[in-house]
Amino acid sequence: KSIHVEQTQKILQQMRLAFDAQSAHIEMLFPYFIEKKAPVSGIPGLMEYQCSFEAISSFDGDDFVMGIVVPVMTLCPCSKEISDYGAHNQRGNITLKIRSTEMIWLEELIETVESCASAPVYSLLKRPDEKFITEQSYDNPKFVEDVVRDVAVAMNKDKRVSWYKISTENFESIHNHSAYAYVEKNKLSQ
């Protein structure tokens, strides 16, 4: 029998009964593919996003957390400011976990998260696409702190989102370390 997100709470309640347990937990991790066209050439390619569903059922109630990891590109504002020409880019991952009061599609979250970076990442780009993306990121420089702040602002505007945890890790291109930022909306601050 297949497992579907809409059956999660029912499965957990059956697990609690079957094992005579006070609580049950299930975590599903899976790759999610979206066909995404290059911005100029329009050539389609599949982008992979890592997704997760975490659910708990207990006597205290049920809980469901949806998560995504979105690869993005950022351009360093400091590098742009101090350089006579050019600036260094980094590829990074934005990880978003949410609790929601209504259904939110993975595609919606991915699109929102990508819009908060300097530029999105694509699986296939031709030279005109590369030019477009590098210029887009140059016009939209962001530190990791800017990225998590922008995602948090977007989540705060979405009335369906009751809680979030956002982290961004950039795999630096000219440093021997990664840059990292994190923010979480406290459940009590709703």
C-alpha positions in Angstrom: 0.0 0.0 0.0 1.3 3.5 -0.8 2.1 6.1 1.7 0.6 9.6 1.0 1.1 12.8 3.1 -2.7 13.0 3.6 -2.6 9.6 5.3 0.3 10.5 7.7 -1.8 11.2 10.8 -4.0 8.1 10.3 -0.8 5.9 9.9 0.6 7.4 13.1 -2.6 6.9 15.1 -2.7 3.2 13.9 1.0 2.8 15.0 0.2 4.2 18.4 -2.6 1.7 18.8 -0.7 -1.2 17.4 2.3 -0.7 19.6 0.3 0.6 22.6 2.6 3.7 22.5 2.1 7.2 23.9 3.4 8.7 20.7 4.4 7.8 17.2 6.8 9.6 14.8 7.4 9.3 11.1 9.9 11.1 8.9 10.0 10.9 5.2 13.0 12.2 3.2 12.8 12.3 -0.6 14.1 14.0 -3.7 11.5 16.1 -5.5 12.1 17.0 -9.2 10.6 20.0 -10.9 11.1 20.7 -14.6 12.6 24.2 -14.8 13.3 26.1 -18.0 16.5 28.1 -18.5 15.8 31.8 -18.3 16.8 32.8 -21.8 17.1 29.7 -24.0 14.1 28.1 -22.4 15.8 24.7 -22.5 14.1 22.5 -19.9 15.9 20.5 -17.3 15.0 18.7 -14.0 16.0 20.4 -10.8 16.3 18.2 -7.7 15.1 19.5 -4.3 15.5 17.6 -1.1 12.2 17.5 0.8 11.0 16.1 4.1 7.8 15.5 6.0 8.0 14.9 9.8 4.9 14.0 11.7 4.2 13.1 15.4 1.0 11.9 16.9 0.6 11.8 20.7 -1.9 12.3 23.5 -0.9 16.0 23.4 -2.0 16.3 19.7 -0.6 15.9 16.3 2.2 17.8 14.6 3.4 18.1 11.0 6.5 19.8 9.7 7.3 20.1 6.0 10.9 20.9 4.9 12.8 21.7 1.7 16.4 22.3 0.7 16.7 24.7 -2.2 20.1 25.2 -4.0 20.6 28.9 -4.9 23.3 31.3 -5.9 24.4 34.5 -4.0 26.8 37.2 -4.9 28.9 38.7 -2.1 27.9 42.4 -1.5 31.3 43.1 0.1 33.2 41.7 -2.9 31.1 43.8 -5.2 31.7 46.9 -3.1 35.5 46.6 -2.9 36.2 45.4 -6.4 36.8 47.6 -9.5 35.0 44.9 -11.6 33.3 41.6 -10.8 32.5 40.0 -7.5 32.6 36.5 -6.2 29.6 34.2 -6.3 28.7 31.3 -4.0 26.4 28.4 -4.4 24.4 27.6 -1.3 21.5 25.7 0.2 18.5 27.3 1.8 16.8 24.9 4.2 13.3 25.8 5.2 11.0 23.9 7.6 7.5 25.1 8.3 4.3 24.3 10.2 1.2 25.5 8.4 -2.5 25.9 9.1 -3.4 25.0 5.5 -2.0 23.0 2.7 1.1 24.7 1.0 2.5 23.1 -2.1 6.2 22.3 -2.3 6.4 24.3 -5.5 5.1 27.4 -3.8 7.8 27.2 -1.1 10.6 26.5 -3.6 9.6 29.5 -5.7 9.4 31.8 -2.7 12.8 30.6 -1.4 14.5 30.9 -4.8 13.2 34.5 -5.1 15.0 35.4 -1.9 18.5 34.5 -3.2 20.7 36.6 -5.6 19.6 34.1 -8.4 18.1 30.7 -8.7 20.2 27.6 -9.8 19.3 25.7 -12.9 20.3 22.2 -14.1 21.1 23.3 -17.6 22.3 26.7 -18.9 23.6 27.9 -22.3 25.9 30.9 -22.5 23.0 33.5 -22.8 21.4 31.9 -19.7 24.7 32.1 -17.8 25.1 35.8 -18.8 21.5 36.4 -17.6 22.0 34.6 -14.2 25.4 36.2 -13.4 24.0 39.7 -14.2 20.9 38.9 -12.2 23.0 38.0 -9.2 25.3 41.0 -9.7 22.3 43.3 -9.5 21.0 41.5 -6.4 23.9 40.9 -4.0 23.1 39.1 -0.7 24.9 37.9 2.4 23.5 34.7 4.0 21.9 36.9 6.7 20.0 38.8 3.9 18.8 35.6 2.5 17.4 34.2 5.8 15.9 37.6 6.6 14.1 37.8 3.2 12.8 34.2 3.5 11.5 35.0 7.0 9.8 38.1 5.7 8.1 36.1 3.0 7.0 33.4 5.6 5.7 36.1 7.9 3.5 37.5 5.1 2.0 34.0 4.4 -0.8 33.6 6.9 -0.8 29.9 6.4 2.7 29.6 8.0 2.5 29.3 11.8 6.2 28.4 12.4 9.4 28.3 10.5 13.1 27.4 10.8 15.4 28.8 8.1 19.0 28.3 7.5 21.3 29.2 4.7 24.8 27.7 4.1 26.9 29.2 1.3 29.8 27.1 0.1 32.3 29.9 -0.3 34.2 30.1 -3.6 37.2 32.1 -2.3 37.3 31.2 1.4 38.2 27.9 3.1 34.9 27.9 5.1 31.2 28.2 4.6 29.0 31.1 5.5 25.9 30.3 7.6 22.9 32.1 9.0 19.8 30.8 10.9 16.5 32.2 12.1 13.5 30.5 13.7 10.0 31.8 14.5 9.1 30.8 18.0 5.8 28.9 18.3 4.8 31.2 21.2 5.2 34.3 19.1 2.3 33.5 16.8 
